[in-house]
Amino acid sequence: MANIGVNKVFLIGNAGRDAQVKSTSGGKSVANFSPAINEGSRDKVGKSGQRVEWVRCVAWNKLAEIAGKYLSKGRLVSH
């Protein structure tokens, strides 16, 4: 039996725009959205700064419908 690994990532950020929901030709819902993930840091002299990273996410079926209903620009996105 092959070993199967599971990776889990938790993303917490704010939606950069409203989730875009579309349907496939087979009738499945798909939503695309991009949360902005902020990361605080300090350089060698102690000056603080922030870096923003955009993560492209895709949700399918019922989760896509929920994302389309609740994810609008600026709303908190977690998980």
PyMOL Python script that loads the backbone (N, CA, C, O; Angstrom):
from pymol import cmd

cmd.read_pdbstr("""\
ATOM      1  N   MET A   1       0.844  -1.169   0.000  1.00  0.00           N
ATOM      2  CA  MET A   1       0.000   0.000   0.000  1.00  0.00           C
ATOM      3  C   MET A   1       0.896   1.241   0.000  1.00  0.00           C
ATOM      4  O   MET A   1       1.873   1.302   0.747  1.00  0.00           O
ATOM      5  N   ALA A   2       0.574   2.202  -0.813  1.00  0.00           N
ATOM      6  CA  ALA A   2       1.356   3.434  -0.928  1.00  0.00           C
ATOM      7  C   ALA A   2       1.061   4.369   0.240  1.00  0.00           C
ATOM      8  O   ALA A   2      -0.069   4.458   0.721  1.00  0.00           O
ATOM      9  N   ASN A   3       2.107   5.061   0.679  1.00  0.00           N
ATOM     10  CA  ASN A   3       1.913   6.075   1.714  1.00  0.00           C
ATOM     11  C   ASN A   3       1.333   7.323   1.080  1.00  0.00           C
ATOM     12  O   ASN A   3       1.843   7.816   0.074  1.00  0.00           O
ATOM     13  N   ILE A   4       0.265   7.831   1.673  1.00  0.00           N
ATOM     14  CA  ILE A   4      -0.378   9.038   1.159  1.00  0.00           C
ATOM     15  C   ILE A   4      -0.208  10.130   2.197  1.00  0.00           C
ATOM     16  O   ILE A   4      -0.632   9.970   3.342  1.00  0.00           O
ATOM     17  N   GLY A   5       0.412  11.246   1.808  1.00  0.00           N
ATOM     18  CA  GLY A   5       0.595  12.365   2.711  1.00  0.00           C
ATOM     19  C   GLY A   5      -0.520  13.381   2.543  1.00  0.00           C
ATOM     20  O   GLY A   5      -1.107  13.518   1.469  1.00  0.00           O
ATOM     21  N   VAL A   6      -0.796  14.083   3.617  1.00  0.00           N
ATOM     22  CA  VAL A   6      -1.816  15.123   3.584  1.00  0.00           C
ATOM     23  C   VAL A   6      -1.180  16.425   4.028  1.00  0.00           C
ATOM     24  O   VAL A   6      -0.563  16.494   5.091  1.00  0.00           O
ATOM     25  N   ASN A   7      -1.329  17.441   3.225  1.00  0.00           N
ATOM     26  CA  ASN A   7      -0.855  18.769   3.579  1.00  0.00           C
ATOM     27  C   ASN A   7      -2.047  19.651   3.852  1.00  0.00           C
ATOM     28  O   ASN A   7      -3.050  19.587   3.141  1.00  0.00           O
ATOM     29  N   LYS A   8      -1.947  20.476   4.879  1.00  0.00           N
ATOM     30  CA  LYS A   8      -3.049  21.359   5.233  1.00  0.00           C
ATOM     31  C   LYS A   8      -2.495  22.771   5.376  1.00  0.00           C
ATOM     32  O   LYS A   8      -1.454  22.985   5.997  1.00  0.00           O
ATOM     33  N   VAL A   9      -3.201  23.718   4.798  1.00  0.00           N
ATOM     34  CA  VAL A   9      -2.801  25.120   4.851  1.00  0.00           C
ATOM     35  C   VAL A   9      -3.985  25.940   5.327  1.00  0.00           C
ATOM     36  O   VAL A   9      -5.106  25.747   4.857  1.00  0.00           O
ATOM     37  N   PHE A  10      -3.744  26.855   6.259  1.00  0.00           N
ATOM     38  CA  PHE A  10      -4.782  27.771   6.707  1.00  0.00           C
ATOM     39  C   PHE A  10      -4.437  29.152   6.185  1.00  0.00           C
ATOM     40  O   PHE A  10      -3.355  29.670   6.462  1.00  0.00           O
ATOM     41  N   LEU A  11      -5.340  29.747   5.437  1.00  0.00           N
ATOM     42  CA  LEU A  11      -5.141  31.081   4.886  1.00  0.00           C
ATOM     43  C   LEU A  11      -6.124  32.038   5.543  1.00  0.00           C
ATOM     44  O   LEU A  11      -7.323  31.763   5.608  1.00  0.00           O
ATOM     45  N   ILE A  12      -5.613  33.155   6.026  1.00  0.00           N
ATOM     46  CA  ILE A  12      -6.468  34.183   6.599  1.00  0.00           C
ATOM     47  C   ILE A  12      -6.077  35.504   5.975  1.00  0.00           C
ATOM     48  O   ILE A  12      -4.925  35.925   6.076  1.00  0.00           O
ATOM     49  N   GLY A  13      -7.022  36.160   5.332  1.00  0.00           N
ATOM     50  CA  GLY A  13      -6.756  37.431   4.676  1.00  0.00           C
ATOM     51  C   GLY A  13      -8.062  38.099   4.287  1.00  0.00           C
ATOM     52  O   GLY A  13      -9.137  37.695   4.731  1.00  0.00           O
ATOM     53  N   ASN A  14      -7.960  39.112   3.467  1.00  0.00           N
ATOM     54  CA  ASN A  14      -9.141  39.840   3.003  1.00  0.00           C
ATOM     55  C   ASN A  14      -9.286  39.669   1.499  1.00  0.00           C
ATOM     56  O   ASN A  14      -8.306  39.707   0.755  1.00  0.00           O
ATOM     57  N   ALA A  15     -10.532  39.479   1.067  1.00  0.00           N
ATOM     58  CA  ALA A  15     -10.799  39.300  -0.358  1.00  0.00           C
ATOM     59  C   ALA A  15     -10.454  40.571  -1.121  1.00  0.00           C
ATOM     60  O   ALA A  15     -10.854  41.666  -0.726  1.00  0.00           O
ATOM     61  N   GLY A  16      -9.718  40.428  -2.203  1.00  0.00           N
ATOM     62  CA  GLY A  16      -9.330  41.573  -3.013  1.00  0.00           C
ATOM     63  C   GLY A  16     -10.429  42.042  -3.953  1.00  0.00           C
ATOM     64  O   GLY A  16     -10.408  43.180  -4.423  1.00  0.00           O
ATOM     65  N   ARG A  17     -11.386  41.166  -4.226  1.00  0.00           N
ATOM     66  CA  ARG A  17     -12.534  41.497  -5.069  1.00  0.00           C
ATOM     67  C   ARG A  17     -13.635  40.491  -4.779  1.00  0.00           C
ATOM     68  O   ARG A  17     -13.414  39.512  -4.066  1.00  0.00           O
ATOM     69  N   ASP A  18     -14.792  40.723  -5.315  1.00  0.00           N
ATOM     70  CA  ASP A  18     -15.895  39.784  -5.128  1.00  0.00           C
ATOM     71  C   ASP A  18     -15.544  38.442  -5.769  1.00  0.00           C
ATOM     72  O   ASP A  18     -14.887  38.398  -6.809  1.00  0.00           O
ATOM     73  N   ALA A  19     -15.986  37.348  -5.143  1.00  0.00           N
ATOM     74  CA  ALA A  19     -15.778  36.024  -5.730  1.00  0.00           C
ATOM     75  C   ALA A  19     -16.519  35.940  -7.056  1.00  0.00           C
ATOM     76  O   ALA A  19     -17.655  36.400  -7.168  1.00  0.00           O
ATOM     77  N   GLN A  20     -15.880  35.357  -8.052  1.00  0.00           N
ATOM     78  CA  GLN A  20     -16.497  35.198  -9.371  1.00  0.00           C
ATOM     79  C   GLN A  20     -16.962  33.756  -9.512  1.00  0.00           C
ATOM     80  O   GLN A  20     -16.148  32.832  -9.523  1.00  0.00           O
ATOM     81  N   VAL A  21     -18.261  33.569  -9.618  1.00  0.00           N
ATOM     82  CA  VAL A  21     -18.849  32.238  -9.698  1.00  0.00           C
ATOM     83  C   VAL A  21     -19.331  31.972 -11.117  1.00  0.00           C
ATOM     84  O   VAL A  21     -20.012  32.800 -11.721  1.00  0.00           O
ATOM     85  N   LYS A  22     -18.972  30.817 -11.633  1.00  0.00           N
ATOM     86  CA  LYS A  22     -19.401  30.379 -12.962  1.00  0.00           C
ATOM     87  C   LYS A  22     -19.860  28.937 -12.867  1.00  0.00           C
ATOM     88  O   LYS A  22     -19.642  28.275 -11.852  1.00  0.00           O
ATOM     89  N   SER A  23     -20.487  28.454 -13.910  1.00  0.00           N
ATOM     90  CA  SER A  23     -20.902  27.057 -13.976  1.00  0.00           C
ATOM     91  C   SER A  23     -20.174  26.363 -15.111  1.00  0.00           C
ATOM     92  O   SER A  23     -19.962  26.953 -16.170  1.00  0.00           O
ATOM     93  N   THR A  24     -19.791  25.118 -14.896  1.00  0.00           N
ATOM     94  CA  THR A  24     -19.164  24.334 -15.953  1.00  0.00           C
ATOM     95  C   THR A  24     -20.246  23.825 -16.895  1.00  0.00           C
ATOM     96  O   THR A  24     -21.437  23.939 -16.602  1.00  0.00           O
ATOM     97  N   SER A  25     -19.836  23.272 -18.008  1.00  0.00           N
ATOM     98  CA  SER A  25     -20.815  22.729 -18.956  1.00  0.00           C
ATOM     99  C   SER A  25     -21.574  21.554 -18.344  1.00  0.00           C
ATOM    100  O   SER A  25     -22.673  21.228 -18.792  1.00  0.00           O
ATOM    101  N   GLY A  26     -20.998  20.918 -17.326  1.00  0.00           N
ATOM    102  CA  GLY A  26     -21.666  19.816 -16.632  1.00  0.00           C
ATOM    103  C   GLY A  26     -22.572  20.273 -15.507  1.00  0.00           C
ATOM    104  O   GLY A  26     -23.191  19.446 -14.837  1.00  0.00           O
ATOM    105  N   GLY A  27     -22.662  21.594 -15.286  1.00  0.00           N
ATOM    106  CA  GLY A  27     -23.567  22.128 -14.284  1.00  0.00           C
ATOM    107  C   GLY A  27     -22.966  22.321 -12.901  1.00  0.00           C
ATOM    108  O   GLY A  27     -23.685  22.669 -11.964  1.00  0.00           O
ATOM    109  N   LYS A  28     -21.655  22.101 -12.751  1.00  0.00           N
ATOM    110  CA  LYS A  28     -21.016  22.297 -11.450  1.00  0.00           C
ATOM    111  C   LYS A  28     -20.628  23.756 -11.279  1.00  0.00           C
ATOM    112  O   LYS A  28     -20.200  24.408 -12.232  1.00  0.00           O
ATOM    113  N   SER A  29     -20.780  24.267 -10.058  1.00  0.00           N
ATOM    114  CA  SER A  29     -20.393  25.647  -9.760  1.00  0.00           C
ATOM    115  C   SER A  29     -18.899  25.697  -9.433  1.00  0.00           C
ATOM    116  O   SER A  29     -18.349  24.791  -8.808  1.00  0.00           O
ATOM    117  N   VAL A  30     -18.264  26.782  -9.873  1.00  0.00           N
ATOM    118  CA  VAL A  30     -16.854  27.002  -9.561  1.00  0.00           C
ATOM    119  C   VAL A  30     -16.674  28.487  -9.247  1.00  0.00           C
ATOM    120  O   VAL A  30     -17.159  29.348  -9.980  1.00  0.00           O
ATOM    121  N   ALA A  31     -15.971  28.777  -8.148  1.00  0.00           N
ATOM    122  CA  ALA A  31     -15.751  30.166  -7.733  1.00  0.00           C
ATOM    123  C   ALA A  31     -14.253  30.441  -7.684  1.00  0.00           C
ATOM    124  O   ALA A  31     -13.475  29.606  -7.221  1.00  0.00           O
ATOM    125  N   ASN A  32     -13.856  31.612  -8.162  1.00  0.00           N
ATOM    126  CA  ASN A  32     -12.473  32.063  -8.094  1.00  0.00           C
ATOM    127  C   ASN A  32     -12.415  33.299  -7.212  1.00  0.00           C
ATOM    128  O   ASN A  32     -13.238  34.205  -7.348  1.00  0.00           O
ATOM    129  N   PHE A  33     -11.439  33.336  -6.304  1.00  0.00           N
ATOM    130  CA  PHE A  33     -11.251  34.501  -5.448  1.00  0.00           C
ATOM    131  C   PHE A  33      -9.792  34.558  -5.021  1.00  0.00           C
ATOM    132  O   PHE A  33      -9.084  33.552  -5.066  1.00  0.00           O
ATOM    133  N   SER A  34      -9.348  35.740  -4.605  1.00  0.00           N
ATOM    134  CA  SER A  34      -7.952  35.936  -4.212  1.00  0.00           C
ATOM    135  C   SER A  34      -7.868  36.741  -2.920  1.00  0.00           C
ATOM    136  O   SER A  34      -8.073  37.954  -2.931  1.00  0.00           O
ATOM    137  N   PRO A  35      -7.568  36.073  -1.805  1.00  0.00           N
ATOM    138  CA  PRO A  35      -7.361  36.827  -0.573  1.00  0.00           C
ATOM    139  C   PRO A  35      -5.953  37.416  -0.517  1.00  0.00           C
ATOM    140  O   PRO A  35      -4.997  36.826  -1.020  1.00  0.00           O
ATOM    141  N   ALA A  36      -5.846  38.583   0.101  1.00  0.00           N
ATOM    142  CA  ALA A  36      -4.553  39.224   0.342  1.00  0.00           C
ATOM    143  C   ALA A  36      -4.076  38.767   1.715  1.00  0.00           C
ATOM    144  O   ALA A  36      -4.749  39.000   2.719  1.00  0.00           O
ATOM    145  N   ILE A  37      -2.923  38.122   1.758  1.00  0.00           N
ATOM    146  CA  ILE A  37      -2.350  37.633   2.999  1.00  0.00           C
ATOM    147  C   ILE A  37      -1.253  38.611   3.410  1.00  0.00           C
ATOM    148  O   ILE A  37      -0.273  38.784   2.685  1.00  0.00           O
ATOM    149  N   ASN A  38      -1.413  39.249   4.567  1.00  0.00           N
ATOM    150  CA  ASN A  38      -0.439  40.231   5.056  1.00  0.00           C
ATOM    151  C   ASN A  38       0.552  39.548   5.988  1.00  0.00           C
ATOM    152  O   ASN A  38       0.177  38.723   6.821  1.00  0.00           O
ATOM    153  N   GLU A  39       1.813  39.904   5.834  1.00  0.00           N
ATOM    154  CA  GLU A  39       2.851  39.345   6.687  1.00  0.00           C
ATOM    155  C   GLU A  39       3.715  40.486   7.205  1.00  0.00           C
ATOM    156  O   GLU A  39       4.311  41.230   6.427  1.00  0.00           O
ATOM    157  N   GLY A  40       3.777  40.614   8.507  1.00  0.00           N
ATOM    158  CA  GLY A  40       4.618  41.635   9.120  1.00  0.00           C
ATOM    159  C   GLY A  40       6.039  41.120   9.281  1.00  0.00           C
ATOM    160  O   GLY A  40       6.248  39.924   9.488  1.00  0.00           O
ATOM    161  N   SER A  41       7.011  42.007   9.189  1.00  0.00           N
ATOM    162  CA  SER A  41       8.403  41.596   9.334  1.00  0.00           C
ATOM    163  C   SER A  41       9.238  42.761   9.852  1.00  0.00           C
ATOM    164  O   SER A  41       8.798  43.910   9.853  1.00  0.00           O
ATOM    165  N   ARG A  42      10.440  42.442  10.287  1.00  0.00           N
ATOM    166  CA  ARG A  42      11.402  43.454  10.717  1.00  0.00           C
ATOM    167  C   ARG A  42      12.721  43.190  10.003  1.00  0.00           C
ATOM    168  O   ARG A  42      13.121  42.041   9.814  1.00  0.00           O
ATOM    169  N   ASP A  43      13.394  44.278   9.608  1.00  0.00           N
ATOM    170  CA  ASP A  43      14.698  44.106   8.968  1.00  0.00           C
ATOM    171  C   ASP A  43      15.792  44.064  10.039  1.00  0.00           C
ATOM    172  O   ASP A  43      15.484  44.054  11.231  1.00  0.00           O
ATOM    173  N   LYS A  44      17.049  44.040   9.633  1.00  0.00           N
ATOM    174  CA  LYS A  44      18.172  43.890  10.556  1.00  0.00           C
ATOM    175  C   LYS A  44      18.321  45.061  11.525  1.00  0.00           C
ATOM    176  O   LYS A  44      18.844  44.884  12.625  1.00  0.00           O
ATOM    177  N   VAL A  45      17.875  46.234  11.139  1.00  0.00           N
ATOM    178  CA  VAL A  45      17.977  47.398  12.025  1.00  0.00           C
ATOM    179  C   VAL A  45      16.719  47.607  12.854  1.00  0.00           C
ATOM    180  O   VAL A  45      16.624  48.594  13.584  1.00  0.00           O
ATOM    181  N   GLY A  46      15.754  46.703  12.759  1.00  0.00           N
ATOM    182  CA  GLY A  46      14.555  46.770  13.577  1.00  0.00           C
ATOM    183  C   GLY A  46      13.394  47.522  12.972  1.00  0.00           C
ATOM    184  O   GLY A  46      12.358  47.683  13.616  1.00  0.00           O
ATOM    185  N   LYS A  47      13.549  47.986  11.742  1.00  0.00           N
ATOM    186  CA  LYS A  47      12.457  48.704  11.081  1.00  0.00           C
ATOM    187  C   LYS A  47      11.387  47.697  10.654  1.00  0.00           C
ATOM    188  O   LYS A  47      11.687  46.683  10.023  1.00  0.00           O
ATOM    189  N   SER A  48      10.125  47.998  11.014  1.00  0.00           N
ATOM    190  CA  SER A  48       9.052  47.073  10.666  1.00  0.00           C
ATOM    191  C   SER A  48       8.491  47.394   9.283  1.00  0.00           C
ATOM    192  O   SER A  48       8.563  48.526   8.804  1.00  0.00           O
ATOM    193  N   GLY A  49       7.942  46.378   8.674  1.00  0.00           N
ATOM    194  CA  GLY A  49       7.344  46.534   7.351  1.00  0.00           C
ATOM    195  C   GLY A  49       6.293  45.465   7.144  1.00  0.00           C
ATOM    196  O   GLY A  49       6.149  44.549   7.954  1.00  0.00           O
ATOM    197  N   GLN A  50       5.571  45.590   6.064  1.00  0.00           N
ATOM    198  CA  GLN A  50       4.561  44.591   5.734  1.00  0.00           C
ATOM    199  C   GLN A  50       4.709  44.181   4.282  1.00  0.00           C
ATOM    200  O   GLN A  50       5.077  44.971   3.413  1.00  0.00           O
ATOM    201  N   ARG A  51       4.409  42.929   4.060  1.00  0.00           N
ATOM    202  CA  ARG A  51       4.429  42.381   2.713  1.00  0.00           C
ATOM    203  C   ARG A  51       3.072  41.754   2.463  1.00  0.00           C
ATOM    204  O   ARG A  51       2.523  41.083   3.336  1.00  0.00           O
ATOM    205  N   VAL A  52       2.538  41.966   1.292  1.00  0.00           N
ATOM    206  CA  VAL A  52       1.232  41.404   0.927  1.00  0.00           C
ATOM    207  C   VAL A  52       1.445  40.363  -0.161  1.00  0.00           C
ATOM    208  O   VAL A  52       2.135  40.608  -1.150  1.00  0.00           O
ATOM    209  N   GLU A  53       0.845  39.202   0.037  1.00  0.00           N
ATOM    210  CA  GLU A  53       0.913  38.150  -0.972  1.00  0.00           C
ATOM    211  C   GLU A  53      -0.507  37.767  -1.358  1.00  0.00           C
ATOM    212  O   GLU A  53      -1.352  37.532  -0.494  1.00  0.00           O
ATOM    213  N   TRP A  54      -0.767  37.704  -2.659  1.00  0.00           N
ATOM    214  CA  TRP A  54      -2.082  37.336  -3.173  1.00  0.00           C
ATOM    215  C   TRP A  54      -2.075  35.850  -3.486  1.00  0.00           C
ATOM    216  O   TRP A  54      -1.156  35.343  -4.130  1.00  0.00           O
ATOM    217  N   VAL A  55      -3.109  35.156  -3.024  1.00  0.00           N
ATOM    218  CA  VAL A  55      -3.216  33.715  -3.234  1.00  0.00           C
ATOM    219  C   VAL A  55      -4.461  33.447  -4.074  1.00  0.00           C
ATOM    220  O   VAL A  55      -5.560  33.875  -3.720  1.00  0.00           O
ATOM    221  N   ARG A  56      -4.287  32.742  -5.179  1.00  0.00           N
ATOM    222  CA  ARG A  56      -5.426  32.412  -6.044  1.00  0.00           C
ATOM    223  C   ARG A  56      -6.083  31.140  -5.526  1.00  0.00           C
ATOM    224  O   ARG A  56      -5.427  30.113  -5.355  1.00  0.00           O
ATOM    225  N   CYS A  57      -7.387  31.220  -5.278  1.00  0.00           N
ATOM    226  CA  CYS A  57      -8.140  30.088  -4.726  1.00  0.00           C
ATOM    227  C   CYS A  57      -9.306  29.731  -5.644  1.00  0.00           C
ATOM    228  O   CYS A  57      -9.876  30.590  -6.317  1.00  0.00           O
ATOM    229  N   VAL A  58      -9.643  28.446  -5.655  1.00  0.00           N
ATOM    230  CA  VAL A  58     -10.775  27.946  -6.440  1.00  0.00           C
ATOM    231  C   VAL A  58     -11.624  27.064  -5.526  1.00  0.00           C
ATOM    232  O   VAL A  58     -11.097  26.198  -4.828  1.00  0.00           O
ATOM    233  N   ALA A  59     -12.918  27.283  -5.534  1.00  0.00           N
ATOM    234  CA  ALA A  59     -13.855  26.463  -4.760  1.00  0.00           C
ATOM    235  C   ALA A  59     -14.858  25.838  -5.721  1.00  0.00           C
ATOM    236  O   ALA A  59     -15.214  26.437  -6.736  1.00  0.00           O
ATOM    237  N   TRP A  60     -15.308  24.638  -5.394  1.00  0.00           N
ATOM    238  CA  TRP A  60     -16.211  23.904  -6.268  1.00  0.00           C
ATOM    239  C   TRP A  60     -17.533  23.593  -5.578  1.00  0.00           C
ATOM    240  O   TRP A  60     -17.612  23.539  -4.351  1.00  0.00           O
ATOM    241  N   ASN A  61     -18.554  23.393  -6.378  1.00  0.00           N
ATOM    242  CA  ASN A  61     -19.878  22.923  -5.963  1.00  0.00           C
ATOM    243  C   ASN A  61     -20.508  23.804  -4.882  1.00  0.00           C
ATOM    244  O   ASN A  61     -20.589  25.019  -5.057  1.00  0.00           O
ATOM    245  N   LYS A  62     -20.949  23.221  -3.779  1.00  0.00           N
ATOM    246  CA  LYS A  62     -21.662  23.964  -2.743  1.00  0.00           C
ATOM    247  C   LYS A  62     -20.777  25.056  -2.129  1.00  0.00           C
ATOM    248  O   LYS A  62     -21.260  26.154  -1.851  1.00  0.00           O
ATOM    249  N   LEU A  63     -19.493  24.769  -1.916  1.00  0.00           N
ATOM    250  CA  LEU A  63     -18.575  25.767  -1.360  1.00  0.00           C
ATOM    251  C   LEU A  63     -18.429  26.949  -2.309  1.00  0.00           C
ATOM    252  O   LEU A  63     -18.272  28.081  -1.852  1.00  0.00           O
ATOM    253  N   ALA A  64     -18.476  26.717  -3.609  1.00  0.00           N
ATOM    254  CA  ALA A  64     -18.423  27.801  -4.588  1.00  0.00           C
ATOM    255  C   ALA A  64     -19.656  28.690  -4.477  1.00  0.00           C
ATOM    256  O   ALA A  64     -19.552  29.913  -4.578  1.00  0.00           O
ATOM    257  N   GLU A  65     -20.811  28.089  -4.273  1.00  0.00           N
ATOM    258  CA  GLU A  65     -22.044  28.857  -4.119  1.00  0.00           C
ATOM    259  C   GLU A  65     -22.003  29.709  -2.848  1.00  0.00           C
ATOM    260  O   GLU A  65     -22.452  30.855  -2.851  1.00  0.00           O
ATOM    261  N   ILE A  66     -21.465  29.148  -1.768  1.00  0.00           N
ATOM    262  CA  ILE A  66     -21.325  29.893  -0.511  1.00  0.00           C
ATOM    263  C   ILE A  66     -20.344  31.051  -0.686  1.00  0.00           C
ATOM    264  O   ILE A  66     -20.598  32.160  -0.217  1.00  0.00           O
ATOM    265  N   ALA A  67     -19.229  30.792  -1.360  1.00  0.00           N
ATOM    266  CA  ALA A  67     -18.242  31.853  -1.612  1.00  0.00           C
ATOM    267  C   ALA A  67     -18.870  32.979  -2.423  1.00  0.00           C
ATOM    268  O   ALA A  67     -18.645  34.152  -2.123  1.00  0.00           O
ATOM    269  N   GLY A  68     -19.643  32.647  -3.434  1.00  0.00           N
ATOM    270  CA  GLY A  68     -20.301  33.660  -4.251  1.00  0.00           C
ATOM    271  C   GLY A  68     -21.296  34.496  -3.461  1.00  0.00           C
ATOM    272  O   GLY A  68     -21.491  35.678  -3.744  1.00  0.00           O
ATOM    273  N   LYS A  69     -21.919  33.878  -2.477  1.00  0.00           N
ATOM    274  CA  LYS A  69     -22.929  34.568  -1.676  1.00  0.00           C
ATOM    275  C   LYS A  69     -22.289  35.504  -0.646  1.00  0.00           C
ATOM    276  O   LYS A  69     -22.807  36.594  -0.403  1.00  0.00           O
ATOM    277  N   TYR A  70     -21.172  35.095  -0.040  1.00  0.00           N
ATOM    278  CA  TYR A  70     -20.618  35.834   1.090  1.00  0.00           C
ATOM    279  C   TYR A  70     -19.291  36.553   0.844  1.00  0.00           C
ATOM    280  O   TYR A  70     -18.974  37.504   1.559  1.00  0.00           O
ATOM    281  N   LEU A  71     -18.513  36.126  -0.144  1.00  0.00           N
ATOM    282  CA  LEU A  71     -17.199  36.735  -0.341  1.00  0.00           C
ATOM    283  C   LEU A  71     -17.280  37.965  -1.252  1.00  0.00           C
ATOM    284  O   LEU A  71     -17.386  37.845  -2.473  1.00  0.00           O
ATOM    285  N   SER A  72     -17.228  39.114  -0.651  1.00  0.00           N
ATOM    286  CA  SER A  72     -17.175  40.359  -1.409  1.00  0.00           C
ATOM    287  C   SER A  72     -15.883  41.078  -1.039  1.00  0.00           C
ATOM    288  O   SER A  72     -15.239  40.737  -0.047  1.00  0.00           O
ATOM    289  N   LYS A  73     -15.515  42.051  -1.820  1.00  0.00           N
ATOM    290  CA  LYS A  73     -14.265  42.780  -1.639  1.00  0.00           C
ATOM    291  C   LYS A  73     -14.131  43.290  -0.208  1.00  0.00           C
ATOM    292  O   LYS A  73     -15.037  43.933   0.322  1.00  0.00           O
ATOM    293  N   GLY A  74     -12.979  42.992   0.413  1.00  0.00           N
ATOM    294  CA  GLY A  74     -12.695  43.461   1.758  1.00  0.00           C
ATOM    295  C   GLY A  74     -13.122  42.520   2.866  1.00  0.00           C
ATOM    296  O   GLY A  74     -12.671  42.676   4.001  1.00  0.00           O
ATOM    297  N   ARG A  75     -13.982  41.541   2.576  1.00  0.00           N
ATOM    298  CA  ARG A  75     -14.445  40.596   3.603  1.00  0.00           C
ATOM    299  C   ARG A  75     -13.327  39.635   4.005  1.00  0.00           C
ATOM    300  O   ARG A  75     -12.464  39.291   3.197  1.00  0.00           O
ATOM    301  N   LEU A  76     -13.358  39.214   5.253  1.00  0.00           N
ATOM    302  CA  LEU A  76     -12.365  38.286   5.776  1.00  0.00           C
ATOM    303  C   LEU A  76     -12.547  36.905   5.137  1.00  0.00           C
ATOM    304  O   LEU A  76     -13.657  36.380   5.046  1.00  0.00           O
ATOM    305  N   VAL A  77     -11.437  36.346   4.706  1.00  0.00           N
ATOM    306  CA  VAL A  77     -11.410  34.995   4.131  1.00  0.00           C
ATOM    307  C   VAL A  77     -10.531  34.163   5.048  1.00  0.00           C
ATOM    308  O   VAL A  77      -9.383  34.527   5.305  1.00  0.00           O
ATOM    309  N   SER A  78     -11.053  33.059   5.541  1.00  0.00           N
ATOM    310  CA  SER A  78     -10.231  32.174   6.363  1.00  0.00           C
ATOM    311  C   SER A  78     -10.490  30.736   5.967  1.00  0.00           C
ATOM    312  O   SER A  78     -11.603  30.350   5.609  1.00  0.00           O
ATOM    313  N   HIS A  79      -9.437  29.965   6.044  1.00  0.00           N
ATOM    314  CA  HIS A  79      -9.460  28.552   5.740  1.00  0.00           C
ATOM    315  C   HIS A  79      -9.413  28.359   4.277  1.00  0.00           C
ATOM    316  O   HIS A  79      -9.424  27.223   3.804  1.00  0.00           O
TER     317      HIS A  79
END
""", "prot")
cmd.dss("prot")
cmd.show_as("cartoon", "prot")
cmd.util.cbc("prot")
cmd.orient("prot")
